[in-house]
């Protein structure tokens, strides 16, 4: 499964919302040295109940807009 998301780093808490058909993930880690990406993968693995190794960032490693692949 591939999903398009918008990531908002430095938030107060981790959360996932859907607004206007856009998935928005708020992450409490800063966007420095890949910390937000690591926290994003950790959060999505807990949210979708899959292992972290099943989640990959396909596009947007250094962007707020990302395409994520989640293997079943």
mmCIF file of the N, C-alpha and C atoms, coordinates in Angstrom:
data_MODEL
# 
_entry.id   MODEL 
# 
loop_
_atom_site.group_PDB 
_atom_site.id 
_atom_site.type_symbol 
_atom_site.label_atom_id 
_atom_site.label_alt_id 
_atom_site.label_comp_id 
_atom_site.label_asym_id 
_atom_site.label_entity_id 
_atom_site.label_seq_id 
_atom_site.pdbx_PDB_ins_code 
_atom_site.Cartn_x 
_atom_site.Cartn_y 
_atom_site.Cartn_z 
_atom_site.occupancy 
_atom_site.B_iso_or_equiv 
_atom_site.pdbx_formal_charge 
_atom_site.auth_seq_id 
_atom_site.auth_comp_id 
_atom_site.auth_asym_id 
_atom_site.auth_atom_id 
_atom_site.pdbx_PDB_model_num 
ATOM 1   N N  . UNK A 1 1  ? 0.845  -1.167 0.000  1.00 0.00 ? 1  UNK A N  1 
ATOM 2   C CA . UNK A 1 1  ? 0.000  0.000  0.000  1.00 0.00 ? 1  UNK A CA 1 
ATOM 3   C C  . UNK A 1 1  ? 0.894  1.234  0.000  1.00 0.00 ? 1  UNK A C  1 
ATOM 4   N N  . UNK A 1 2  ? 0.554  2.205  -0.813 1.00 0.00 ? 2  UNK A N  1 
ATOM 5   C CA . UNK A 1 2  ? 1.282  3.473  -0.855 1.00 0.00 ? 2  UNK A CA 1 
ATOM 6   C C  . UNK A 1 2  ? 0.346  4.573  -0.391 1.00 0.00 ? 2  UNK A C  1 
ATOM 7   N N  . UNK A 1 3  ? 0.879  5.456  0.449  1.00 0.00 ? 3  UNK A N  1 
ATOM 8   C CA . UNK A 1 3  ? 0.081  6.583  0.920  1.00 0.00 ? 3  UNK A CA 1 
ATOM 9   C C  . UNK A 1 3  ? 0.866  7.876  0.769  1.00 0.00 ? 3  UNK A C  1 
ATOM 10  N N  . UNK A 1 4  ? 0.156  8.942  0.457  1.00 0.00 ? 4  UNK A N  1 
ATOM 11  C CA . UNK A 1 4  ? 0.736  10.283 0.402  1.00 0.00 ? 4  UNK A CA 1 
ATOM 12  C C  . UNK A 1 4  ? 0.425  10.965 1.719  1.00 0.00 ? 4  UNK A C  1 
ATOM 13  N N  . UNK A 1 5  ? 1.455  11.525 2.337  1.00 0.00 ? 5  UNK A N  1 
ATOM 14  C CA . UNK A 1 5  ? 1.238  12.192 3.615  1.00 0.00 ? 5  UNK A CA 1 
ATOM 15  C C  . UNK A 1 5  ? 1.956  13.533 3.650  1.00 0.00 ? 5  UNK A C  1 
ATOM 16  N N  . UNK A 1 6  ? 1.496  14.376 4.547  1.00 0.00 ? 6  UNK A N  1 
ATOM 17  C CA . UNK A 1 6  ? 2.180  15.627 4.858  1.00 0.00 ? 6  UNK A CA 1 
ATOM 18  C C  . UNK A 1 6  ? 2.641  15.499 6.303  1.00 0.00 ? 6  UNK A C  1 
ATOM 19  N N  . UNK A 1 7  ? 3.908  15.755 6.547  1.00 0.00 ? 7  UNK A N  1 
ATOM 20  C CA . UNK A 1 7  ? 4.474  15.626 7.889  1.00 0.00 ? 7  UNK A CA 1 
ATOM 21  C C  . UNK A 1 7  ? 4.694  17.015 8.471  1.00 0.00 ? 7  UNK A C  1 
ATOM 22  N N  . UNK A 1 8  ? 4.289  17.186 9.723  1.00 0.00 ? 8  UNK A N  1 
ATOM 23  C CA . UNK A 1 8  ? 4.528  18.433 10.446 1.00 0.00 ? 8  UNK A CA 1 
ATOM 24  C C  . UNK A 1 8  ? 5.412  18.098 11.647 1.00 0.00 ? 8  UNK A C  1 
ATOM 25  N N  . UNK A 1 9  ? 6.714  18.408 11.563 1.00 0.00 ? 9  UNK A N  1 
ATOM 26  C CA . UNK A 1 9  ? 7.621  18.108 12.679 1.00 0.00 ? 9  UNK A CA 1 
ATOM 27  C C  . UNK A 1 9  ? 7.483  19.119 13.811 1.00 0.00 ? 9  UNK A C  1 
ATOM 28  N N  . UNK A 1 10 ? 8.109  18.830 14.953 1.00 0.00 ? 10 UNK A N  1 
ATOM 29  C CA . UNK A 1 10 ? 8.120  19.707 16.135 1.00 0.00 ? 10 UNK A CA 1 
ATOM 30  C C  . UNK A 1 10 ? 6.731  19.968 16.703 1.00 0.00 ? 10 UNK A C  1 
ATOM 31  N N  . UNK A 1 11 ? 5.837  19.010 16.591 1.00 0.00 ? 11 UNK A N  1 
ATOM 32  C CA . UNK A 1 11 ? 4.502  19.154 17.175 1.00 0.00 ? 11 UNK A CA 1 
ATOM 33  C C  . UNK A 1 11 ? 4.547  18.743 18.644 1.00 0.00 ? 11 UNK A C  1 
ATOM 34  N N  . UNK A 1 12 ? 3.493  19.065 19.375 1.00 0.00 ? 12 UNK A N  1 
ATOM 35  C CA . UNK A 1 12 ? 3.444  18.714 20.794 1.00 0.00 ? 12 UNK A CA 1 
ATOM 36  C C  . UNK A 1 12 ? 3.330  17.215 21.002 1.00 0.00 ? 12 UNK A C  1 
ATOM 37  N N  . UNK A 1 13 ? 2.589  16.540 20.115 1.00 0.00 ? 13 UNK A N  1 
ATOM 38  C CA . UNK A 1 13 ? 2.425  15.093 20.237 1.00 0.00 ? 13 UNK A CA 1 
ATOM 39  C C  . UNK A 1 13 ? 2.277  14.484 18.853 1.00 0.00 ? 13 UNK A C  1 
ATOM 40  N N  . UNK A 1 14 ? 2.484  13.179 18.769 1.00 0.00 ? 14 UNK A N  1 
ATOM 41  C CA . UNK A 1 14 ? 2.309  12.469 17.507 1.00 0.00 ? 14 UNK A CA 1 
ATOM 42  C C  . UNK A 1 14 ? 0.830  12.225 17.271 1.00 0.00 ? 14 UNK A C  1 
ATOM 43  N N  . UNK A 1 15 ? 0.363  12.516 16.052 1.00 0.00 ? 15 UNK A N  1 
ATOM 44  C CA . UNK A 1 15 ? -1.036 12.273 15.720 1.00 0.00 ? 15 UNK A CA 1 
ATOM 45  C C  . UNK A 1 15 ? -1.194 12.162 14.212 1.00 0.00 ? 15 UNK A C  1 
ATOM 46  N N  . UNK A 1 16 ? -2.300 11.539 13.804 1.00 0.00 ? 16 UNK A N  1 
ATOM 47  C CA . UNK A 1 16 ? -2.625 11.401 12.398 1.00 0.00 ? 16 UNK A CA 1 
ATOM 48  C C  . UNK A 1 16 ? -4.042 11.900 12.203 1.00 0.00 ? 16 UNK A C  1 
ATOM 49  N N  . UNK A 1 17 ? -4.217 12.813 11.250 1.00 0.00 ? 17 UNK A N  1 
ATOM 50  C CA . UNK A 1 17 ? -5.539 13.340 10.921 1.00 0.00 ? 17 UNK A CA 1 
ATOM 51  C C  . UNK A 1 17 ? -5.709 13.350 9.412  1.00 0.00 ? 17 UNK A C  1 
ATOM 52  N N  . UNK A 1 18 ? -6.958 13.414 8.979  1.00 0.00 ? 18 UNK A N  1 
ATOM 53  C CA . UNK A 1 18 ? -7.266 13.519 7.553  1.00 0.00 ? 18 UNK A CA 1 
ATOM 54  C C  . UNK A 1 18 ? -8.082 14.787 7.346  1.00 0.00 ? 18 UNK A C  1 
ATOM 55  N N  . UNK A 1 19 ? -7.556 15.681 6.504  1.00 0.00 ? 19 UNK A N  1 
ATOM 56  C CA . UNK A 1 19 ? -8.235 16.930 6.199  1.00 0.00 ? 19 UNK A CA 1 
ATOM 57  C C  . UNK A 1 19 ? -8.272 17.105 4.689  1.00 0.00 ? 19 UNK A C  1 
ATOM 58  N N  . UNK A 1 20 ? -9.469 17.258 4.146  1.00 0.00 ? 20 UNK A N  1 
ATOM 59  C CA . UNK A 1 20 ? -9.640 17.465 2.703  1.00 0.00 ? 20 UNK A CA 1 
ATOM 60  C C  . UNK A 1 20 ? -8.916 16.393 1.890  1.00 0.00 ? 20 UNK A C  1 
ATOM 61  N N  . UNK A 1 21 ? -9.111 15.126 2.241  1.00 0.00 ? 21 UNK A N  1 
ATOM 62  C CA . UNK A 1 21 ? -8.491 13.974 1.563  1.00 0.00 ? 21 UNK A CA 1 
ATOM 63  C C  . UNK A 1 21 ? -6.970 13.976 1.647  1.00 0.00 ? 21 UNK A C  1 
ATOM 64  N N  . UNK A 1 22 ? -6.393 14.683 2.589  1.00 0.00 ? 22 UNK A N  1 
ATOM 65  C CA . UNK A 1 22 ? -4.945 14.732 2.805  1.00 0.00 ? 22 UNK A CA 1 
ATOM 66  C C  . UNK A 1 22 ? -4.636 14.139 4.174  1.00 0.00 ? 22 UNK A C  1 
ATOM 67  N N  . UNK A 1 23 ? -3.724 13.164 4.218  1.00 0.00 ? 23 UNK A N  1 
ATOM 68  C CA . UNK A 1 23 ? -3.304 12.591 5.496  1.00 0.00 ? 23 UNK A CA 1 
ATOM 69  C C  . UNK A 1 23 ? -2.210 13.485 6.061  1.00 0.00 ? 23 UNK A C  1 
ATOM 70  N N  . UNK A 1 24 ? -2.424 13.966 7.277  1.00 0.00 ? 24 UNK A N  1 
ATOM 71  C CA . UNK A 1 24 ? -1.456 14.840 7.943  1.00 0.00 ? 24 UNK A CA 1 
ATOM 72  C C  . UNK A 1 24 ? -0.977 14.136 9.201  1.00 0.00 ? 24 UNK A C  1 
ATOM 73  N N  . UNK A 1 25 ? 0.347  13.977 9.304  1.00 0.00 ? 25 UNK A N  1 
ATOM 74  C CA . UNK A 1 25 ? 0.940  13.328 10.467 1.00 0.00 ? 25 UNK A CA 1 
ATOM 75  C C  . UNK A 1 25 ? 1.781  14.358 11.207 1.00 0.00 ? 25 UNK A C  1 
ATOM 76  N N  . UNK A 1 26 ? 1.431  14.584 12.462 1.00 0.00 ? 26 UNK A N  1 
ATOM 77  C CA . UNK A 1 26 ? 2.205  15.486 13.308 1.00 0.00 ? 26 UNK A CA 1 
ATOM 78  C C  . UNK A 1 26 ? 3.174  14.643 14.125 1.00 0.00 ? 26 UNK A C  1 
ATOM 79  N N  . UNK A 1 27 ? 4.446  15.037 14.104 1.00 0.00 ? 27 UNK A N  1 
ATOM 80  C CA . UNK A 1 27 ? 5.513  14.298 14.777 1.00 0.00 ? 27 UNK A CA 1 
ATOM 81  C C  . UNK A 1 27 ? 6.191  15.237 15.768 1.00 0.00 ? 27 UNK A C  1 
ATOM 82  N N  . UNK A 1 28 ? 6.484  14.737 16.974 1.00 0.00 ? 28 UNK A N  1 
ATOM 83  C CA . UNK A 1 28 ? 7.089  15.600 17.987 1.00 0.00 ? 28 UNK A CA 1 
ATOM 84  C C  . UNK A 1 28 ? 8.609  15.686 17.881 1.00 0.00 ? 28 UNK A C  1 
ATOM 85  N N  . UNK A 1 29 ? 9.210  15.041 16.906 1.00 0.00 ? 29 UNK A N  1 
ATOM 86  C CA . UNK A 1 29 ? 10.663 15.108 16.711 1.00 0.00 ? 29 UNK A CA 1 
ATOM 87  C C  . UNK A 1 29 ? 11.012 16.247 15.749 1.00 0.00 ? 29 UNK A C  1 
ATOM 88  N N  . UNK A 1 30 ? 12.193 16.841 15.906 1.00 0.00 ? 30 UNK A N  1 
ATOM 89  C CA . UNK A 1 30 ? 12.608 17.902 14.986 1.00 0.00 ? 30 UNK A CA 1 
ATOM 90  C C  . UNK A 1 30 ? 13.053 17.330 13.643 1.00 0.00 ? 30 UNK A C  1 
ATOM 91  N N  . UNK A 1 31 ? 12.996 18.153 12.625 1.00 0.00 ? 31 UNK A N  1 
ATOM 92  C CA . UNK A 1 31 ? 13.419 17.737 11.281 1.00 0.00 ? 31 UNK A CA 1 
ATOM 93  C C  . UNK A 1 31 ? 14.922 17.942 11.127 1.00 0.00 ? 31 UNK A C  1 
ATOM 94  N N  . UNK A 1 32 ? 15.701 17.304 11.993 1.00 0.00 ? 32 UNK A N  1 
ATOM 95  C CA . UNK A 1 32 ? 17.153 17.431 11.989 1.00 0.00 ? 32 UNK A CA 1 
ATOM 96  C C  . UNK A 1 32 ? 17.759 16.038 12.010 1.00 0.00 ? 32 UNK A C  1 
ATOM 97  N N  . UNK A 1 33 ? 18.720 15.792 11.136 1.00 0.00 ? 33 UNK A N  1 
ATOM 98  C CA . UNK A 1 33 ? 19.452 14.520 11.086 1.00 0.00 ? 33 UNK A CA 1 
ATOM 99  C C  . UNK A 1 33 ? 18.532 13.309 10.955 1.00 0.00 ? 33 UNK A C  1 
ATOM 100 N N  . UNK A 1 34 ? 17.408 13.436 10.271 1.00 0.00 ? 34 UNK A N  1 
ATOM 101 C CA . UNK A 1 34 ? 16.511 12.314 10.043 1.00 0.00 ? 34 UNK A CA 1 
ATOM 102 C C  . UNK A 1 34 ? 15.693 11.883 11.249 1.00 0.00 ? 34 UNK A C  1 
ATOM 103 N N  . UNK A 1 35 ? 15.701 12.676 12.320 1.00 0.00 ? 35 UNK A N  1 
ATOM 104 C CA . UNK A 1 35 ? 14.952 12.305 13.534 1.00 0.00 ? 35 UNK A CA 1 
ATOM 105 C C  . UNK A 1 35 ? 13.453 12.252 13.272 1.00 0.00 ? 35 UNK A C  1 
ATOM 106 N N  . UNK A 1 36 ? 12.925 13.189 12.502 1.00 0.00 ? 36 UNK A N  1 
ATOM 107 C CA . UNK A 1 36 ? 11.491 13.204 12.211 1.00 0.00 ? 36 UNK A CA 1 
ATOM 108 C C  . UNK A 1 36 ? 11.102 12.002 11.358 1.00 0.00 ? 36 UNK A C  1 
ATOM 109 N N  . UNK A 1 37 ? 11.946 11.607 10.408 1.00 0.00 ? 37 UNK A N  1 
ATOM 110 C CA . UNK A 1 37 ? 11.656 10.441 9.574  1.00 0.00 ? 37 UNK A CA 1 
ATOM 111 C C  . UNK A 1 37 ? 11.644 9.165  10.409 1.00 0.00 ? 37 UNK A C  1 
ATOM 112 N N  . UNK A 1 38 ? 12.591 9.036  11.323 1.00 0.00 ? 38 UNK A N  1 
ATOM 113 C CA . UNK A 1 38 ? 12.629 7.850  12.187 1.00 0.00 ? 38 UNK A CA 1 
ATOM 114 C C  . UNK A 1 38 ? 11.392 7.793  13.082 1.00 0.00 ? 38 UNK A C  1 
ATOM 115 N N  . UNK A 1 39 ? 11.010 8.932  13.635 1.00 0.00 ? 39 UNK A N  1 
ATOM 116 C CA . UNK A 1 39 ? 9.826  8.983  14.492 1.00 0.00 ? 39 UNK A CA 1 
ATOM 117 C C  . UNK A 1 39 ? 8.563  8.730  13.670 1.00 0.00 ? 39 UNK A C  1 
ATOM 118 N N  . UNK A 1 40 ? 8.536  9.208  12.425 1.00 0.00 ? 40 UNK A N  1 
ATOM 119 C CA . UNK A 1 40 ? 7.403  8.967  11.537 1.00 0.00 ? 40 UNK A CA 1 
ATOM 120 C C  . UNK A 1 40 ? 7.222  7.474  11.290 1.00 0.00 ? 40 UNK A C  1 
ATOM 121 N N  . UNK A 1 41 ? 8.297  6.781  10.979 1.00 0.00 ? 41 UNK A N  1 
ATOM 122 C CA . UNK A 1 41 ? 8.230  5.338  10.719 1.00 0.00 ? 41 UNK A CA 1 
ATOM 123 C C  . UNK A 1 41 ? 7.782  4.598  11.978 1.00 0.00 ? 41 UNK A C  1 
ATOM 124 N N  . UNK A 1 42 ? 8.309  4.991  13.119 1.00 0.00 ? 42 UNK A N  1 
ATOM 125 C CA . UNK A 1 42 ? 7.906  4.376  14.388 1.00 0.00 ? 42 UNK A CA 1 
ATOM 126 C C  . UNK A 1 42 ? 6.412  4.593  14.641 1.00 0.00 ? 42 UNK A C  1 
ATOM 127 N N  . UNK A 1 43 ? 5.944  5.826  14.449 1.00 0.00 ? 43 UNK A N  1 
ATOM 128 C CA . UNK A 1 43 ? 4.537  6.144  14.671 1.00 0.00 ? 43 UNK A CA 1 
ATOM 129 C C  . UNK A 1 43 ? 3.626  5.373  13.718 1.00 0.00 ? 43 UNK A C  1 
ATOM 130 N N  . UNK A 1 44 ? 3.989  5.347  12.425 1.00 0.00 ? 44 UNK A N  1 
ATOM 131 C CA . UNK A 1 44 ? 3.156  4.644  11.448 1.00 0.00 ? 44 UNK A CA 1 
ATOM 132 C C  . UNK A 1 44 ? 3.127  3.141  11.709 1.00 0.00 ? 44 UNK A C  1 
ATOM 133 N N  . UNK A 1 45 ? 4.231  2.579  12.191 1.00 0.00 ? 45 UNK A N  1 
ATOM 134 C CA . UNK A 1 45 ? 4.250  1.150  12.487 1.00 0.00 ? 45 UNK A CA 1 
ATOM 135 C C  . UNK A 1 45 ? 3.298  0.828  13.639 1.00 0.00 ? 45 UNK A C  1 
ATOM 136 N N  . UNK A 1 46 ? 3.217  1.701  14.621 1.00 0.00 ? 46 UNK A N  1 
ATOM 137 C CA . UNK A 1 46 ? 2.278  1.510  15.727 1.00 0.00 ? 46 UNK A CA 1 
ATOM 138 C C  . UNK A 1 46 ? 0.834  1.744  15.267 1.00 0.00 ? 46 UNK A C  1 
ATOM 139 N N  . UNK A 1 47 ? 0.631  2.741  14.432 1.00 0.00 ? 47 UNK A N  1 
ATOM 140 C CA . UNK A 1 47 ? -0.708 3.095  13.967 1.00 0.00 ? 47 UNK A CA 1 
ATOM 141 C C  . UNK A 1 47 ? -1.306 1.978  13.096 1.00 0.00 ? 47 UNK A C  1 
ATOM 142 N N  . UNK A 1 48 ? -0.500 1.468  12.136 1.00 0.00 ? 48 UNK A N  1 
ATOM 143 C CA . UNK A 1 48 ? -0.981 0.428  11.221 1.00 0.00 ? 48 UNK A CA 1 
ATOM 144 C C  . UNK A 1 48 ? -0.704 -0.986 11.726 1.00 0.00 ? 48 UNK A C  1 
ATOM 145 N N  . UNK A 1 49 ? -0.045 -1.099 12.883 1.00 0.00 ? 49 UNK A N  1 
ATOM 146 C CA . UNK A 1 49 ? 0.262  -2.386 13.505 1.00 0.00 ? 49 UNK A CA 1 
ATOM 147 C C  . UNK A 1 49 ? 1.077  -3.297 12.583 1.00 0.00 ? 49 UNK A C  1 
ATOM 148 N N  . UNK A 1 50 ? 2.173  -2.752 12.057 1.00 0.00 ? 50 UNK A N  1 
ATOM 149 C CA . UNK A 1 50 ? 3.128  -3.515 11.259 1.00 0.00 ? 50 UNK A CA 1 
ATOM 150 C C  . UNK A 1 50 ? 4.528  -3.244 11.807 1.00 0.00 ? 50 UNK A C  1 
ATOM 151 N N  . UNK A 1 51 ? 5.475  -4.080 11.413 1.00 0.00 ? 51 UNK A N  1 
ATOM 152 C CA . UNK A 1 51 ? 6.858  -3.885 11.846 1.00 0.00 ? 51 UNK A CA 1 
ATOM 153 C C  . UNK A 1 51 ? 7.442  -2.660 11.155 1.00 0.00 ? 51 UNK A C  1 
ATOM 154 N N  . UNK A 1 52 ? 8.390  -2.018 11.816 1.00 0.00 ? 52 UNK A N  1 
ATOM 155 C CA . UNK A 1 52 ? 9.034  -0.825 11.241 1.00 0.00 ? 52 UNK A CA 1 
ATOM 156 C C  . UNK A 1 52 ? 9.739  -1.157 9.928  1.00 0.00 ? 52 UNK A C  1 
ATOM 157 N N  . UNK A 1 53 ? 10.239 -2.387 9.799  1.00 0.00 ? 53 UNK A N  1 
ATOM 158 C CA . UNK A 1 53 ? 10.955 -2.782 8.580  1.00 0.00 ? 53 UNK A CA 1 
ATOM 159 C C  . UNK A 1 53 ? 10.026 -2.875 7.367  1.00 0.00 ? 53 UNK A C  1 
ATOM 160 N N  . UNK A 1 54 ? 8.713  -2.898 7.583  1.00 0.00 ? 54 UNK A N  1 
ATOM 161 C CA . UNK A 1 54 ? 7.741  -2.978 6.491  1.00 0.00 ? 54 UNK A CA 1 
ATOM 162 C C  . UNK A 1 54 ? 7.368  -1.603 5.942  1.00 0.00 ? 54 UNK A C  1 
ATOM 163 N N  . UNK A 1 55 ? 7.879  -0.534 6.565  1.00 0.00 ? 55 UNK A N  1 
ATOM 164 C CA . UNK A 1 55 ? 7.541  0.827  6.159  1.00 0.00 ? 55 UNK A CA 1 
ATOM 165 C C  . UNK A 1 55 ? 8.773  1.496  5.558  1.00 0.00 ? 55 UNK A C  1 
ATOM 166 N N  . UNK A 1 56 ? 8.598  2.077  4.368  1.00 0.00 ? 56 UNK A N  1 
ATOM 167 C CA . UNK A 1 56 ? 9.706  2.750  3.693  1.00 0.00 ? 56 UNK A CA 1 
ATOM 168 C C  . UNK A 1 56 ? 9.231  4.088  3.127  1.00 0.00 ? 56 UNK A C  1 
ATOM 169 N N  . UNK A 1 57 ? 10.125 5.066  3.173  1.00 0.00 ? 57 UNK A N  1 
ATOM 170 C CA . UNK A 1 57 ? 9.849  6.359  2.547  1.00 0.00 ? 57 UNK A CA 1 
ATOM 171 C C  . UNK A 1 57 ? 10.324 6.250  1.101  1.00 0.00 ? 57 UNK A C  1 
ATOM 172 N N  . UNK A 1 58 ? 9.385  6.278  0.166  1.00 0.00 ? 58 UNK A N  1 
ATOM 173 C CA . UNK A 1 58 ? 9.725  6.135  -1.249 1.00 0.00 ? 58 UNK A CA 1 
ATOM 174 C C  . UNK A 1 58 ? 10.195 7.462  -1.832 1.00 0.00 ? 58 UNK A C  1 
ATOM 175 N N  . UNK A 1 59 ? 9.500  8.531  -1.469 1.00 0.00 ? 59 UNK A N  1 
ATOM 176 C CA . UNK A 1 59 ? 9.808  9.842  -2.041 1.00 0.00 ? 59 UNK A CA 1 
ATOM 177 C C  . UNK A 1 59 ? 9.582  10.904 -0.980 1.00 0.00 ? 59 UNK A C  1 
ATOM 178 N N  . UNK A 1 60 ? 10.442 11.919 -0.953 1.00 0.00 ? 60 UNK A N  1 
ATOM 179 C CA . UNK A 1 60 ? 10.269 13.038 -0.047 1.00 0.00 ? 60 UNK A CA 1 
ATOM 180 C C  . UNK A 1 60 ? 11.047 12.915 1.243  1.00 0.00 ? 60 UNK A C  1 
ATOM 181 N N  . UNK A 1 61 ? 12.191 12.275 1.182  1.00 0.00 ? 61 UNK A N  1 
ATOM 182 C CA . UNK A 1 61 ? 13.017 12.076 2.382  1.00 0.00 ? 61 UNK A CA 1 
ATOM 183 C C  . UNK A 1 61 ? 13.306 13.393 3.102  1.00 0.00 ? 61 UNK A C  1 
ATOM 184 N N  . UNK A 1 62 ? 13.501 14.469 2.344  1.00 0.00 ? 62 UNK A N  1 
ATOM 185 C CA . UNK A 1 62 ? 13.821 15.768 2.946  1.00 0.00 ? 62 UNK A CA 1 
ATOM 186 C C  . UNK A 1 62 ? 12.716 16.797 2.716  1.00 0.00 ? 62 UNK A C  1 
ATOM 187 N N  . UNK A 1 63 ? 11.506 16.309 2.507  1.00 0.00 ? 63 UNK A N  1 
ATOM 188 C CA . UNK A 1 63 ? 10.367 17.182 2.248  1.00 0.00 ? 63 UNK A CA 1 
ATOM 189 C C  . UNK A 1 63 ? 9.261  16.890 3.260  1.00 0.00 ? 63 UNK A C  1 
ATOM 190 N N  . UNK A 1 64 ? 8.353  17.828 3.430  1.00 0.00 ? 64 UNK A N  1 
ATOM 191 C CA . UNK A 1 64 ? 7.198  17.594 4.302  1.00 0.00 ? 64 UNK A CA 1 
ATOM 192 C C  . UNK A 1 64 ? 6.188  16.680 3.627  1.00 0.00 ? 64 UNK A C  1 
ATOM 193 N N  . UNK A 1 65 ? 6.186  16.663 2.293  1.00 0.00 ? 65 UNK A N  1 
ATOM 194 C CA . UNK A 1 65 ? 5.264  15.812 1.534  1.00 0.00 ? 65 UNK A CA 1 
ATOM 195 C C  . UNK A 1 65 ? 5.996  14.540 1.157  1.00 0.00 ? 65 UNK A C  1 
ATOM 196 N N  . UNK A 1 66 ? 5.475  13.395 1.578  1.00 0.00 ? 66 UNK A N  1 
ATOM 197 C CA . UNK A 1 66 ? 6.161  12.128 1.391  1.00 0.00 ? 66 UNK A CA 1 
ATOM 198 C C  . UNK A 1 66 ? 5.219  11.088 0.797  1.00 0.00 ? 66 UNK A C  1 
ATOM 199 N N  . UNK A 1 67 ? 5.813  10.127 0.112  1.00 0.00 ? 67 UNK A N  1 
ATOM 200 C CA . UNK A 1 67 ? 5.100  8.928  -0.326 1.00 0.00 ? 67 UNK A CA 1 
ATOM 201 C C  . UNK A 1 67 ? 5.685  7.777  0.473  1.00 0.00 ? 67 UNK A C  1 
ATOM 202 N N  . UNK A 1 68 ? 4.804  7.075  1.189  1.00 0.00 ? 68 UNK A N  1 
ATOM 203 C CA . UNK A 1 68 ? 5.210  6.009  2.086  1.00 0.00 ? 68 UNK A CA 1 
ATOM 204 C C  . UNK A 1 68 ? 4.691  4.686  1.547  1.00 0.00 ? 68 UNK A C  1 
ATOM 205 N N  . UNK A 1 69 ? 5.527  3.654  1.594  1.00 0.00 ? 69 UNK A N  1 
ATOM 206 C CA . UNK A 1 69 ? 5.124  2.303  1.211  1.00 0.00 ? 69 UNK A CA 1 
ATOM 207 C C  . UNK A 1 69 ? 4.998  1.472  2.481  1.00 0.00 ? 69 UNK A C  1 
ATOM 208 N N  . UNK A 1 70 ? 3.851  0.783  2.631  1.00 0.00 ? 70 UNK A N  1 
ATOM 209 C CA . UNK A 1 70 ? 3.625  -0.097 3.776  1.00 0.00 ? 70 UNK A CA 1 
ATOM 210 C C  . UNK A 1 70 ? 3.309  -1.479 3.229  1.00 0.00 ? 70 UNK A C  1 
ATOM 211 N N  . UNK A 1 71 ? 4.181  -2.447 3.543  1.00 0.00 ? 71 UNK A N  1 
ATOM 212 C CA . UNK A 1 71 ? 3.965  -3.828 3.093  1.00 0.00 ? 71 UNK A CA 1 
ATOM 213 C C  . UNK A 1 71 ? 3.025  -4.532 4.051  1.00 0.00 ? 71 UNK A C  1 
ATOM 214 N N  . UNK A 1 72 ? 2.191  -5.401 3.515  1.00 0.00 ? 72 UNK A N  1 
ATOM 215 C CA . UNK A 1 72 ? 1.267  -6.171 4.366  1.00 0.00 ? 72 UNK A CA 1 
ATOM 216 C C  . UNK A 1 72 ? 1.954  -7.388 4.924  1.00 0.00 ? 72 UNK A C  1 
# 
